């Protein structure tokens, strides 16, 4: 009743590769990478927008 060993992970990886094929897995990996990159970029741009909005509010309140 142990955890997941390296052998078990290897068997699962081989079964997944046989089911989906390496080309499809590669394209799924690329798609996932692009999705994660887009998510990070949107979070960073949202943070920059919030910071810019706050600085504009600070300047308008001082005037």
C-alpha positions in Angstrom: 0.0 0.0 0.0 2.8 2.4 -0.8 2.9 5.5 -3.0 3.4 5.7 -6.7 6.8 4.3 -7.6 8.9 5.1 -10.7 7.9 1.7 -12.2 4.2 2.5 -11.9 4.7 5.9 -13.5 6.7 4.4 -16.4 3.9 1.8 -17.0 1.3 4.6 -17.1 3.4 6.7 -19.4 3.8 3.8 -21.8 0.1 3.0 -21.8 -0.8 6.7 -22.5 1.7 6.8 -25.3 0.2 3.7 -26.9 -3.3 5.0 -26.6 -2.7 8.5 -27.9 0.4 8.2 -30.0 3.5 10.3 -29.7 2.5 12.9 -32.3 -0.8 13.6 -30.6 0.9 13.8 -27.2 3.4 16.2 -28.5 0.7 18.5 -29.9 -1.2 18.3 -26.7 1.9 19.3 -24.8 2.4 22.2 -27.2 -1.2 23.3 -26.7 -0.9 23.1 -23.0 2.3 25.1 -23.0 0.7 27.8 -25.1 -2.3 27.9 -22.8 -0.2 28.3 -19.7 1.9 31.0 -21.3 -1.2 32.9 -22.3 -2.6 32.6 -18.8 0.6 33.9 -17.3 0.7 36.8 -19.8 -2.8 37.7 -19.0 -2.1 37.7 -15.3 1.0 39.9 -15.7 -0.9 42.3 -18.0 -3.8 42.5 -15.6 -1.4 43.3 -12.7 0.2 46.0 -14.8 -3.2 47.5 -15.7 -4.2 47.5 -12.0 -0.9 49.2 -11.1 -1.4 51.8 -13.9 -4.9 52.4 -12.8 -3.9 52.9 -9.2 -1.1 55.4 -10.1 -3.6 57.4 -12.3 -6.1 57.5 -9.4 -3.3 58.7 -7.1 -2.4 61.5 -9.5 -6.0 62.6 -10.0 -6.6 62.7 -6.2 -3.6 64.9 -5.6 -4.7 67.5 -8.2 
